[in-house]
């Protein structure tokens, strides 16, 4: 009985904490949205404070940097976990490797768009 309670708490506590965090983030964004709508209704130009505007070249550079970093971590995990043999534990390295490669491919795919926009 004690073990069942421990397992239930071990599973439910992270879920509850995650739900609370998401609730606070949702409420904050909802409040910012209402504030922006009220500013627009009153004819005031809303500031870009909550928009998180990042200049395009910096955003692309970050995408490449994050992709290389994530792919390298995934590859290192894959090689490290590969020493234990084949099995589902290899997903711990394959998933970050795939995410990192996806970011790198996305960076390369949008490079043509930037060349066209620069002409």
VMD Tcl script that draws the C-alpha trace (Angstrom):
set ca {
  {0.00 0.00 0.00}
  {2.84 2.36 0.87}
  {4.53 1.70 -2.47}
  {1.35 2.46 -4.42}
  {0.96 5.79 -2.61}
  {4.59 6.68 -3.32}
  {4.20 5.90 -7.02}
  {0.94 7.88 -7.24}
  {2.57 10.89 -5.60}
  {5.64 10.54 -7.79}
  {3.47 10.69 -10.90}
  {0.85 13.22 -9.82}
  {3.08 15.90 -8.25}
  {4.99 16.76 -11.47}
  {1.72 16.79 -13.42}
  {0.10 19.17 -10.93}
  {3.13 21.46 -10.86}
  {3.23 21.55 -14.68}
  {-0.50 22.32 -14.81}
  {-0.08 25.21 -12.35}
  {2.79 26.68 -14.38}
  {0.78 26.44 -17.60}
  {-2.20 28.05 -15.89}
  {-0.10 31.04 -14.76}
  {1.46 31.44 -18.21}
  {-1.98 31.28 -19.84}
  {-3.44 33.86 -17.46}
  {-0.48 36.19 -18.02}
  {-0.79 36.00 -21.80}
  {-4.54 36.47 -21.57}
  {-4.02 39.60 -19.47}
  {-1.48 40.99 -21.97}
  {-3.90 40.30 -24.83}
  {-6.75 42.14 -23.07}
  {-4.44 45.05 -22.33}
  {-3.40 45.29 -25.99}
  {-7.02 45.16 -27.14}
  {-7.97 47.99 -24.77}
  {-5.04 50.07 -26.02}
  {-6.14 49.52 -29.63}
  {-9.75 50.44 -28.78}
  {-8.59 53.71 -27.19}
  {-6.44 54.56 -30.20}
  {-3.12 54.05 -28.46}
  {-0.46 52.23 -30.46}
  {0.52 49.17 -28.41}
  {4.19 48.81 -27.70}
  {6.09 45.73 -28.80}
  {6.84 44.89 -25.18}
  {5.13 41.50 -25.10}
  {5.71 40.60 -28.73}
  {9.28 39.33 -28.37}
  {10.32 40.73 -31.73}
  {13.71 39.37 -32.76}
  {15.48 40.65 -35.86}
  {15.37 38.01 -38.57}
  {19.14 37.41 -39.06}
  {19.69 36.93 -35.33}
  {16.75 34.54 -35.13}
  {18.16 32.48 -38.02}
  {21.62 32.39 -36.42}
  {20.08 31.19 -33.17}
  {18.17 28.49 -35.04}
  {21.42 27.19 -36.53}
  {23.28 27.40 -33.21}
  {20.49 25.65 -31.32}
  {20.22 23.00 -34.02}
  {23.93 22.20 -33.98}
  {24.00 22.12 -30.18}
  {20.92 19.90 -29.89}
  {22.13 17.53 -32.62}
  {25.56 17.26 -30.98}
  {24.02 16.48 -27.59}
  {21.75 13.90 -29.22}
  {24.68 12.28 -30.99}
  {26.71 12.17 -27.77}
  {23.78 10.60 -25.91}
  {23.24 8.12 -28.73}
  {26.88 7.06 -28.68}
  {26.93 6.86 -24.89}
  {23.71 4.90 -24.64}
  {24.76 2.72 -27.57}
  {27.41 1.13 -25.37}
  {24.57 -0.52 -23.42}
  {23.30 -2.31 -26.53}
  {20.21 -1.83 -28.64}
  {16.87 -1.01 -27.07}
  {14.34 1.71 -26.36}
  {16.85 3.59 -24.25}
  {18.47 4.79 -27.50}
  {15.49 7.12 -27.99}
  {17.13 9.34 -25.39}
  {19.74 10.17 -28.01}
  {17.74 9.74 -31.21}
  {15.04 12.27 -30.30}
  {17.39 15.23 -29.60}
  {19.44 14.28 -32.66}
  {16.32 14.40 -34.84}
  {15.19 17.72 -33.34}
  {18.62 19.24 -33.91}
  {18.76 18.00 -37.49}
  {15.28 19.41 -38.04}
  {16.42 22.83 -36.87}
  {19.47 22.70 -39.13}
  {17.33 21.66 -42.11}
  {14.88 24.47 -41.32}
  {17.78 26.94 -41.27}
  {19.02 25.68 -44.64}
  {15.52 25.68 -46.14}
  {14.90 29.32 -45.19}
  {18.28 30.42 -46.57}
  {16.80 30.57 -50.07}
  {13.96 32.78 -48.84}
  {16.50 35.23 -47.41}
  {18.42 35.34 -50.69}
  {15.21 36.12 -52.60}
  {14.23 38.81 -50.08}
  {17.67 40.39 -50.36}
  {17.46 40.83 -54.15}
}
mol new
graphics top color blue
foreach p $ca { graphics top sphere $p radius 0.5 }
foreach p [lrange $ca 0 end-1] q [lrange $ca 1 end] { graphics top cylinder $p $q radius 0.2 }
display resetview
